[in-house]
């Protein structure tokens, strides 16, 4: 067992040198495979509800990559301890601290609707409202033009159904108002839609 652990440590040191000197992805993947349990353990230790544990694993794996580049045999720690419990743990703690500091970023960077946007004192809110009113007016005019063009194509029964139709009413209510049965209203609305698409 001791020989197996020593061989694993020697293999790890060779892989780290391979990553450091040659940026070898295959060697790095082997390091990650060897450290998989430690990576999972560290991610579990610092997991916060609402956070994606895979994000923590990625942060830890990036830290292991950095540890490969910075590790020296002169350190008092073996690579595994240095990579996981020094570099990766520090990276996770830094990320958690930064994410806590950013949780109110939307509130802190919001723009008030009362903010003046030019020299005449016009506010952002007034500009948005004005644009919205213009858009509504244009849409209303376009709809009126569409309805006028459509009226020329409709039969008297379809025109009667259209005049009585409202999206908030059920077909039965439209049928009662128009003096028709429900199926006639349904068919008329289908034909109206077909004619409107052709315009």
C-alpha positions in Angstrom: 0.0 0.0 0.0 2.8 2.4 0.9 4.6 1.6 -2.4 1.3 2.3 -4.3 1.0 5.7 -2.6 4.6 6.5 -3.3 4.2 5.5 -7.0 1.1 7.6 -7.2 3.0 10.6 -5.8 5.9 10.0 -8.2 3.5 9.7 -11.1 1.8 12.9 -10.0 5.1 14.8 -9.9 6.0 13.6 -13.4 2.6 14.7 -14.7 2.9 18.1 -13.0 6.3 18.6 -14.7 4.8 17.5 -18.0 2.0 20.1 -17.6 4.4 22.9 -16.5 6.9 22.3 -19.2 4.8 21.3 -22.2 1.2 22.4 -21.3 0.2 18.8 -21.9 -3.6 18.5 -21.7 -3.5 14.7 -21.4 -1.2 14.9 -18.4 -3.5 17.5 -16.9 -6.5 15.3 -17.4 -4.7 12.5 -15.6 -3.9 14.8 -12.7 -7.6 15.7 -12.5 -8.5 12.0 -12.5 -6.0 11.4 -9.7 -7.3 14.3 -7.6 -11.0 13.8 -8.5 -12.0 12.7 -5.0 -10.2 15.7 -3.4 -11.8 18.1 -5.9 -15.2 16.7 -5.1 -14.5 17.0 -1.4 -13.4 20.6 -1.6 -16.5 21.5 -3.8 -18.8 19.8 -1.3 -17.2 21.6 1.6 -17.8 25.1 0.1 -21.1 24.4 -1.8 -23.8 27.0 -1.2 -27.4 26.3 -1.9 -28.4 28.0 -5.2 -25.0 27.7 -6.6 -24.0 25.1 -9.3 -21.5 22.7 -7.8 -20.0 22.1 -11.3 -19.0 25.8 -11.3 -17.0 25.2 -8.1 -15.4 22.1 -9.7 -14.3 24.2 -12.7 -12.8 26.9 -10.4 -10.9 24.1 -8.6 -9.7 22.6 -11.8 -8.4 25.9 -13.0 -6.7 26.4 -9.7 -5.0 23.0 -10.1 -3.8 24.1 -13.6 -2.3 27.2 -12.0 -0.8 25.1 -9.3 1.0 23.0 -11.9 2.7 26.1 -13.2 3.7 27.4 -9.8 4.6 24.3 -7.9 8.2 23.7 -6.9 9.7 20.6 -5.4 11.3 23.0 -2.8 7.9 23.5 -1.2 7.3 21.7 2.1 4.0 20.3 0.8 3.5 17.6 -1.8 1.7 18.7 -5.0 -1.7 17.3 -3.9 -1.7 19.3 -0.7 -0.4 22.4 -2.4 -2.9 22.3 -5.3 -6.0 21.4 -3.4 -5.6 22.8 0.0 -3.7 25.9 -0.7 -4.3 27.1 -4.3 -7.7 25.7 -5.0 -9.1 26.4 -1.6 -7.9 30.0 -1.9 -9.5 30.3 -5.4 -12.8 29.0 -4.1 -12.8 31.3 -1.1 -12.0 34.3 -3.4 -14.8 33.3 -5.8 -17.3 33.0 -2.9 -16.3 36.4 -1.5 -16.6 38.0 -4.9 -20.0 36.5 -5.6 -21.3 37.7 -2.3 -20.1 41.2 -3.1 -21.8 41.1 -6.5 -25.2 39.9 -5.3 -26.7 43.4 -5.3 -24.9 44.6 -8.5 -28.2 45.1 -10.3 -29.5 47.4 -7.6 -26.2 49.2 -7.3 -25.8 49.9 -11.0 -29.5 50.7 -11.9 -30.4 54.0 -13.6 -33.1 56.1 -12.2 -36.0 57.0 -14.6 -35.5 60.5 -13.2 -32.0 60.8 -14.5 -31.6 63.7 -17.0 -30.4 62.5 -20.3 -29.7 65.8 -22.0 -29.2 69.5 -21.3 -32.9 70.5 -21.5 -33.8 68.4 -18.3 -35.6 65.7 -20.2 -35.6 62.5 -18.0 -35.1 59.0 -19.1 -38.6 58.1 -17.9 -40.2 60.8 -20.0 -38.3 59.8 -23.1 -39.3 56.2 -22.7 -42.9 57.1 -22.1 -43.0 59.4 -25.1 -41.5 56.7 -27.3 -44.0 54.1 -26.0 -46.9 56.5 -26.7 -45.7 57.1 -30.2 -45.3 53.3 -30.8 -48.9 52.8 -29.5 -50.3 55.5 -31.7 -48.5 54.1 -34.8 -49.7 50.6 -34.0 -53.3 51.9 -33.6 -53.1 53.7 -36.9 -51.7 50.5 -38.6 -54.4 48.4 -37.0 -57.1 50.8 -38.2 -55.7 50.7 -41.8 -55.6 46.9 -41.7 -59.2 46.7 -40.4 -60.4 49.1 -43.2 -58.7 47.1 -45.8 -60.0 43.9 -44.3 -63.6 45.2 -44.2 -63.6 45.4 -48.0 -62.8 41.6 -48.2 -65.3 40.4 -45.6 -68.8 39.1 -46.1 -71.6 40.8 -44.1 -71.7 37.9 -41.6 -67.8 38.0 -41.1 -68.1 41.8 -40.6 -70.8 41.3 -38.0 -68.6 38.7 -36.2 -65.6 41.0 -36.3 -67.6 43.9 -34.9 -68.8 41.8 -32.0 -65.5 40.0 -31.4 -63.3 40.7 -28.4 -60.4 38.5 -27.2 -61.9 38.6 -23.7 -65.2 37.1 -24.9 -66.0 33.4 -25.5 -67.3 32.3 -28.9 -70.7 31.6 -27.3 -70.9 35.2 -26.1 -69.9 36.5 -29.6 -72.5 34.2 -31.1 -75.2 35.5 -28.9 -74.3 39.1 -29.7 -74.2 38.4 -33.4 -77.3 36.2 -33.4 -75.4 33.2 -34.8 -74.4 29.8 -33.6 -71.0 29.1 -32.1 -69.7 27.1 -35.1 -70.5 30.0 -37.4 -68.5 32.3 -35.3 -65.6 29.9 -35.2 -65.6 29.4 -39.0 -66.0 33.2 -39.6 -63.0 34.0 -37.4 -60.9 31.4 -39.2 -61.8 33.0 -42.6 -61.1 36.5 -41.2 -57.7 35.4 -40.0 -56.9 33.8 -43.4 -57.9 37.0 -45.2 -55.9 39.1 -42.8 -52.8 37.0 -43.5 -53.2 37.7 -47.2 -53.0 41.5 -46.7 
